[in-house]
């Protein structure tokens, strides 16, 4: 949801004063925000004909997703349902997130509007049984993006076994696009992913302190038309001021935040 120019300037002043970001970065963010403000939003129109959250194309996929996406650690069906009702349309979950998949399954049951689902692989890739179990829990036949979780191991990112696993699941109709998540050694893993060309979506840890180090990554993301989902962004429902600056780089498709309360959903949407 876009704020006014005055609100942007007021937020920028606070960010500079607090030392979160420098004035040069916010200057670029303001320019990007001005350009973005002139462009027509691709958000689906809800009942009152007013878009609640902007959307961006997830790289070379066929998905237009909300700039805030639904992380599911600690969430519940009511929060996920509320987020979907208010324009968020990409859900990221994992079998490693406690009861998250059960809550997601309840929230999307019988839902007719369009949403997209990403699932992080945390099990032995040779097994199809765990993927089948995850799909059954959520009441789904497939996921839109299957994310391979790889940290500090760029060789595994480029391993033929990784690609063969995805190809098998895609052939079975259980996954449409291939993604990579990485919490550490992210740059090496992303460089490897872009070099082999298999991956459609990157999902690394990313916050504003890392922006300078990621500029070359952003250039390649644009070159190869990849989706970029930022996680671990160091923002919270009480510290949302940096959201417009994080989104000022158009290569950042969406910010994935764990949503645990209705208030958090509201605040993230308002800040975006």
RACOR-V934849 format. One record per backbone hydrogen bond with DSSP energy under -1.0 kcal/mol. NH is the residue of the N-H (numbers start at 0). CO is the residue of the C=O. If there is no record, write none. Layout:
NH/CO
NH/CO
This chain:
7/3
8/4
9/5
10/6
11/7
12/8
13/9
14/10
15/11
16/12
17/13
19/14
25/21
26/22
27/23
28/24
29/25
30/26
31/27
32/28
33/29
34/30
35/31
36/32
48/45
55/64
57/62
58/56
59/224
60/57
64/55
66/53
68/254
69/89
70/256
74/71
79/75
80/76
81/77
82/78
83/79
84/80
85/81
86/83
87/82
90/115
91/69
92/117
96/93
99/96
102/98
103/99
104/100
105/101
106/102
107/103
110/107
115/88
117/90
118/144
119/92
120/146
126/123
131/127
132/128
133/129
134/130
135/131
136/132
137/133
139/134
142/173
143/116
144/116
145/176
146/118
147/178
149/180
151/183
156/152
157/153
158/155
162/158
163/159
164/160
165/161
166/162
167/163
168/164
169/165
170/166
171/167
172/169
173/168
175/142
176/143
178/145
179/200
180/147
181/202
188/184
189/185
190/186
191/187
192/188
193/189
194/190
195/191
196/192
199/177
200/177
201/226
202/179
204/181
205/230
209/206
210/207
213/209
213/210
217/213
218/214
219/215
220/216
221/217
222/218
223/219
225/220
226/199
228/201
229/253
230/203
235/238
238/235
242/239
245/241
246/242
251/248
252/227
253/227
254/66
255/229
256/68
258/70
264/260
265/261
266/262
267/263
268/264
269/265
270/266
271/267
